[in-house]
């Protein structure tokens, strides 16, 4: 099924894993997710990196996002870029080269395409004529999605956290979509926004809509190293301004566990603390157990279905 048809009837989508495993029904309840996020000592929450990151569906595809939503994912991590005509599309790279059939179209002599592969050189109408390819290079029927399309699918089902904040405008790009779909709780304020800017956005949204999305305060320096001074500043700011106590850490490396524990453990039970296991050697249950023992309680991984099974078994099978 082409993405354009799927978006007309998302209820018809049957994920490839549906006969092999089922999430607990509570894992599909957005009100439970909302309450869990605002309960610092609550259960482990999951974040799906680029949808299901090519486990079954192409990364950053509506099909991949819908698949992990139906599997119980709490948060969707997406990469956003702005087109030539100021539309927001979902793609990790700055170019269309790696994840679409643009190269194949050029090889057969298509002449309608812009000369550059850069997303910013293409209009949304032009990008819609492309199809996503798999990690192995196989052509699919899946389209490059827009942020608006994802918001329409994820609203009242999962949170969305945005990456590549340098390439989109919150005020002129994201907020109008939030208003259009009335998805005031869905899209998290980008973690790399400064504390004061995030507070101003939340205050403005609450004044206008009576609701506002959560925010992870950045708590790392370069290369994912936890920033002790930054954490202290963020914790104080969040408390002073009565913002949810949520911190975004970086890549979890088990070799750094002894150094991480004294930094993270004092926050355990009082904060939502986010970390990633994106390296293949770290993205497994052994390390997720280590992370929860230290105090991390939001994990983003590439092996999202295994992470969701871990969450189900540890927190919903009781």
C-alpha positions as CSV (number, residue, x, y, z in Angstrom):
1,X,0.0,0.0,0.0
2,X,1.3,3.4,-0.9
3,X,1.7,5.9,2.0
4,X,-0.8,8.2,0.5
5,X,-3.5,5.5,0.7
6,X,-2.4,4.5,4.2
7,X,-2.8,8.0,5.5
8,X,-6.5,7.9,4.4
9,X,-7.1,4.9,6.6
10,X,-4.4,4.2,9.1
11,X,-6.8,1.7,10.8
12,X,-6.2,-0.7,7.9
13,X,-2.5,-0.9,8.7
14,X,-1.4,-4.3,10.0
15,X,2.2,-4.4,11.2
16,X,4.5,-7.3,10.2
17,X,5.0,-8.3,13.8
18,X,1.2,-8.5,14.7
19,X,0.9,-12.3,14.8
20,X,4.2,-12.8,16.6
21,X,3.8,-10.5,19.6
22,X,1.3,-8.1,21.2
23,X,1.9,-5.2,23.6
24,X,-0.1,-4.9,26.8
25,X,-3.2,-2.8,26.2
26,X,-2.0,-0.2,28.7
27,X,1.1,0.4,26.4
28,X,-1.3,1.9,23.8
29,X,-3.0,4.4,26.3
30,X,-1.7,7.9,25.8
31,X,-3.1,9.1,29.1
32,X,-1.0,6.4,30.8
33,X,2.0,7.7,28.9
34,X,1.3,11.3,29.8
35,X,0.9,10.4,33.5
36,X,4.1,8.2,33.3
37,X,6.2,11.0,31.9
38,X,5.1,13.3,34.7
39,X,5.8,10.7,37.3
40,X,9.6,10.9,37.8
41,X,9.8,7.7,39.7
42,X,7.5,5.9,37.3
43,X,8.1,3.1,34.8
44,X,10.7,2.9,32.1
45,X,9.6,4.7,29.0
46,X,10.7,3.9,25.4
47,X,11.9,6.1,22.6
48,X,11.9,4.8,19.0
49,X,14.9,6.0,17.0
50,X,13.8,7.1,13.5
51,X,10.7,4.9,13.9
52,X,11.8,1.3,13.8
53,X,15.2,2.2,12.2
54,X,15.0,-0.3,9.4
55,X,14.2,-3.3,11.6
56,X,11.1,-3.8,9.4
57,X,10.3,-0.6,7.7
58,X,12.5,2.2,6.3
59,X,13.7,4.7,8.8
60,X,11.6,7.8,9.3
61,X,8.7,6.4,7.4
62,X,5.0,6.7,8.4
63,X,4.8,2.9,8.2
64,X,7.7,2.5,10.7
65,X,6.3,5.1,13.1
66,X,2.8,3.6,13.0
67,X,4.3,0.1,13.5
68,X,6.1,1.2,16.7
69,X,3.1,3.2,18.0
70,X,1.0,0.0,17.7
71,X,3.8,-1.9,19.5
72,X,3.5,0.5,22.4
73,X,6.4,3.0,21.9
74,X,6.1,6.0,24.2
75,X,8.2,8.5,22.2
76,X,9.1,8.8,18.5
77,X,12.5,10.4,17.7
78,X,12.4,12.1,14.3
79,X,14.7,14.2,12.1
80,X,13.3,17.3,10.5
81,X,14.4,19.3,7.5
82,X,12.9,22.3,5.7
83,X,12.1,22.2,2.0
84,X,12.6,24.9,-0.6
85,X,9.0,26.0,0.0
86,X,9.3,26.0,3.8
87,X,7.5,22.6,4.4
88,X,8.8,20.3,7.2
89,X,9.7,16.8,6.0
90,X,11.1,13.9,8.0
91,X,14.5,12.6,7.1
92,X,17.8,12.1,8.9
93,X,20.2,13.3,6.2
94,X,20.5,16.8,4.7
95,X,20.1,15.1,1.3
96,X,17.7,12.7,-0.4
97,X,20.5,10.4,-1.6
98,X,20.7,7.6,0.9
99,X,17.1,6.9,1.7
100,X,15.2,7.5,-1.5
101,X,15.2,6.3,-5.1
102,X,16.6,9.6,-6.3
103,X,19.8,8.0,-7.7
104,X,17.8,5.4,-9.6
105,X,15.7,8.1,-11.2
106,X,18.7,10.1,-12.2
107,X,20.2,7.0,-13.8
108,X,17.2,6.5,-16.1
109,X,17.3,10.1,-17.2
110,X,14.5,11.8,-15.3
111,X,14.7,15.5,-16.1
112,X,12.1,17.0,-13.8
113,X,14.3,16.8,-10.7
114,X,16.4,19.7,-9.2
115,X,20.1,19.3,-9.9
116,X,21.0,19.1,-6.2
117,X,20.1,16.2,-3.9
118,X,19.9,18.7,-0.9
119,X,16.4,18.7,0.7
120,X,16.4,22.5,0.8
121,X,16.6,22.6,-3.1
122,X,13.4,20.6,-3.5
123,X,9.8,21.6,-3.0
124,X,7.4,19.3,-1.1
125,X,5.5,18.5,-4.4
126,X,8.8,17.3,-5.9
127,X,9.8,15.2,-2.9
128,X,6.4,13.6,-2.9
129,X,7.3,12.0,-6.3
130,X,10.1,10.1,-4.6
131,X,9.9,6.7,-2.8
132,X,11.8,5.5,0.2
133,X,14.2,2.6,-0.2
134,X,15.2,0.0,2.4
135,X,18.6,-0.1,4.0
136,X,19.5,-2.8,1.4
137,X,18.5,-0.4,-1.5
138,X,15.2,-2.0,-2.4
139,X,12.4,0.2,-3.7
140,X,9.3,0.6,-1.5
141,X,5.9,2.2,-1.9
142,X,6.5,4.4,1.0
143,X,6.7,8.2,0.7
144,X,8.9,10.8,2.5
145,X,6.5,11.9,5.2
146,X,5.9,15.4,6.4
147,X,5.9,16.4,10.1
148,X,2.2,17.2,9.8
149,X,1.4,13.7,8.6
150,X,3.2,12.2,11.5
151,X,1.5,14.5,14.0
152,X,-1.8,13.4,12.6
153,X,-0.9,9.8,13.1
154,X,0.8,10.2,16.6
155,X,-1.6,12.6,18.2
156,X,-3.0,11.1,21.4
157,X,-0.9,8.0,20.9
158,X,2.7,8.9,21.4
159,X,5.1,11.8,22.0
160,X,7.3,13.2,19.2
161,X,10.8,14.5,19.9
162,X,12.5,16.5,17.2
163,X,16.1,16.3,16.1
164,X,18.0,18.6,13.7
165,X,16.7,21.7,15.4
166,X,19.1,23.8,13.3
167,X,17.1,23.1,10.2
168,X,13.5,24.1,11.2
169,X,11.7,26.9,12.9
170,X,9.5,26.2,16.0
171,X,7.5,29.4,15.7
172,X,7.0,29.4,11.9
173,X,7.1,25.6,11.2
174,X,6.3,23.4,14.1
175,X,3.8,25.5,16.2
176,X,1.4,26.1,13.3
177,X,1.2,22.3,12.8
178,X,0.6,21.8,16.5
179,X,-2.3,24.3,16.2
180,X,-3.6,22.8,13.0
181,X,-3.9,19.3,14.5
182,X,-4.6,20.5,18.1
183,X,-1.8,18.3,19.2
184,X,-0.7,20.5,22.1
185,X,0.7,17.6,24.2
186,X,2.3,15.6,21.3
187,X,5.4,17.4,20.1
188,X,8.2,17.9,22.7
189,X,10.1,21.1,22.8
190,X,13.5,20.4,21.3
191,X,16.0,19.4,24.0
192,X,18.8,21.6,22.5
193,X,16.8,24.8,23.0
194,X,18.1,26.8,25.9
195,X,16.2,26.6,29.2
196,X,14.8,30.1,29.0
197,X,13.5,29.6,25.5
198,X,11.8,26.3,26.4
199,X,10.2,28.0,29.4
200,X,9.0,30.9,27.2
201,X,7.5,28.4,24.7
202,X,5.7,26.4,27.4
203,X,4.4,29.6,29.0
204,X,3.1,30.9,25.7
205,X,1.5,27.6,24.8
206,X,-0.2,27.3,28.2
207,X,-1.5,30.8,27.9
208,X,-2.9,30.2,24.4
209,X,-4.1,26.6,24.6
210,X,-4.2,25.6,28.3
211,X,-1.8,22.7,27.5
212,X,1.9,22.5,26.6
213,X,4.3,19.8,25.5
214,X,7.1,18.5,27.8
215,X,10.7,19.4,27.5
216,X,14.0,17.6,28.1
217,X,16.7,19.9,29.5
218,X,20.0,19.1,27.9
219,X,22.3,17.5,30.4
220,X,25.3,16.5,28.3
221,X,28.4,18.0,26.7
222,X,29.9,16.8,23.4
223,X,30.1,13.1,22.7
224,X,27.3,12.4,25.2
225,X,29.3,13.0,28.3
226,X,27.1,13.9,31.3
227,X,27.6,17.5,32.3
228,X,27.6,17.9,36.1
229,X,27.4,21.7,36.0
230,X,24.8,21.7,33.3
231,X,22.6,19.2,35.3
232,X,22.8,21.4,38.4
233,X,21.7,24.5,36.4
234,X,18.9,22.6,34.6
235,X,17.6,21.0,37.8
236,X,17.5,24.4,39.5
237,X,15.8,26.1,36.6
238,X,13.2,23.4,36.1
239,X,12.3,23.4,39.8
240,X,12.1,27.3,40.0
241,X,9.8,27.5,36.9
242,X,7.7,24.5,37.9
243,X,8.6,22.6,34.7
244,X,8.6,18.8,34.5
245,X,11.9,17.5,35.9
246,X,13.2,15.8,32.7
247,X,16.8,15.7,31.6
248,X,18.2,14.5,28.3
249,X,21.5,12.5,28.7
250,X,23.5,11.1,25.8
251,X,24.8,7.8,24.6
252,X,25.1,5.1,27.3
253,X,28.4,3.4,27.3
254,X,28.7,0.5,29.9
255,X,32.4,1.2,30.2
256,X,31.5,4.5,31.8
257,X,29.0,3.0,34.3
258,X,31.2,3.7,37.3
259,X,31.6,7.3,36.4
260,X,28.0,7.8,35.4
261,X,26.5,6.3,38.6
262,X,27.5,9.1,41.0
263,X,26.1,11.7,38.5
264,X,22.8,10.0,37.7
265,X,21.9,8.1,40.9
266,X,21.3,11.2,43.0
267,X,18.5,12.1,40.5
268,X,16.9,8.7,40.6
269,X,13.3,8.8,41.5
270,X,13.1,12.6,41.2
271,X,13.7,13.1,37.5
272,X,12.9,11.7,34.1
273,X,16.4,10.9,32.7
274,X,16.8,10.0,29.1
275,X,19.7,8.1,27.5
276,X,20.5,6.3,24.2
277,X,21.7,2.8,23.3
278,X,22.4,3.2,19.6
279,X,25.5,1.2,19.2
280,X,24.7,-2.4,18.4
281,X,26.9,-3.8,21.2
282,X,25.1,-1.7,23.8
283,X,21.5,-2.0,22.6
284,X,20.4,-5.0,24.7
285,X,18.6,-6.1,27.9
286,X,21.8,-6.4,29.9
287,X,22.6,-2.8,29.4
288,X,19.0,-1.6,29.8
289,X,19.0,-3.3,33.2
290,X,22.2,-1.5,34.1
291,X,20.7,1.8,33.0
292,X,17.5,1.4,35.1
293,X,19.6,0.4,38.1
294,X,21.6,3.6,37.8
295,X,18.5,5.8,37.4
296,X,17.8,6.2,33.7
297,X,14.1,5.8,33.0
298,X,13.7,6.8,29.3
299,X,15.7,4.8,26.8
300,X,16.1,5.3,23.1
301,X,17.2,2.3,21.1
302,X,17.4,0.9,17.6
303,X,16.2,-2.5,18.6
304,X,12.8,-0.9,19.5
305,X,10.7,-4.1,19.5
306,X,13.1,-5.9,21.9
307,X,13.1,-2.8,24.1
308,X,9.3,-2.8,24.1
309,X,9.2,-6.4,25.1
310,X,11.6,-5.5,27.9
311,X,9.3,-2.7,29.1
312,X,6.2,-5.0,28.9
313,X,7.9,-7.8,30.8
314,X,9.4,-5.6,33.5
315,X,6.6,-3.1,34.1
316,X,3.3,-4.4,32.6
317,X,3.4,-8.2,33.4
318,X,3.1,-7.7,37.1
